[in-house]
């Protein structure tokens, strides 16, 4: 991997920005260069939220992404807004729990992931972003699975009771792909 440009988008409260942070922290743990640029409306929960993450083996010139390598769309408005921007040969991960439409492009890979259902299966509906994180890492392998699991443990270190459900959510997303 030389560089991976990711746009993660959805509603506030779905864990969109946190998902970007998990990717960024795991990449930093592997000594990669990282930028994380959040964007959200004043409404917070229920409003629009997205973030841009760039992970690279070399210094990053700008955190701004015009043509992402990957789009992670938590909802239909996010898919509509960003799907056409993904570079040919890129990847779109769609939360098929909330988005029932199919992507009308044939020059990219599209994965439909029932993230809400998998989060519920993990035991906590709030882990939907961690389910998607698992699927993303399985698909792109920009960092090692073990690094992400350690990152989850570090981030939730002050709340050890929620670590197992988040690990389970990650594994459900990861194993849905591999």
Phi, psi and omega in degrees: 000126172267308181205141177231124179249123187235135168246128179243125187217146178180204177270151173300140180097351179272352182091022181299306182294322179296320178301316177299321179294320178301315178299314182297313181295319179296319179295319177297324179297337177260020176060035175266160174279140186216143164232148177222118184235105181277155175212124181207155179279168182289349184288337185062244184298127179093339176277180180280147177212140172206163174214153177249132178234131174239128177238131185213157173275350182233163178306145184259128183287321184208143177279352182281133182243118175269318182233092182291151172282332183216137171243131172248110185253112180282337184211171184296315179301324179291319178297315180299320184288322191248346187303320182288346182275342182295134182295149174304137184088357181280192185228139169236127172255121184250130172285094185289354173293328182246341182245115184258349178282155177262148177287132186268029178245144178245009181255014180221164173268135178234129177244126177259114186242120178283069190297319181297317179295319179293323176297319178297318178297327178292336178114001179204114182300337181286354181270015181304321179292329179286326173301312180294322176303315179301314179296317181299314181295321177297323182282316189259334178051040180285339172219165180286146177305318182298324179295319180293318179298321177294323178296318177300314179298319180293315183293320181264017183305327180277354178231065187301337181293336182264357179297311183301320181291326177289323175296318178297317179298316178301312181298321178298317178293316181299312183287342175292336183264313185277000000 
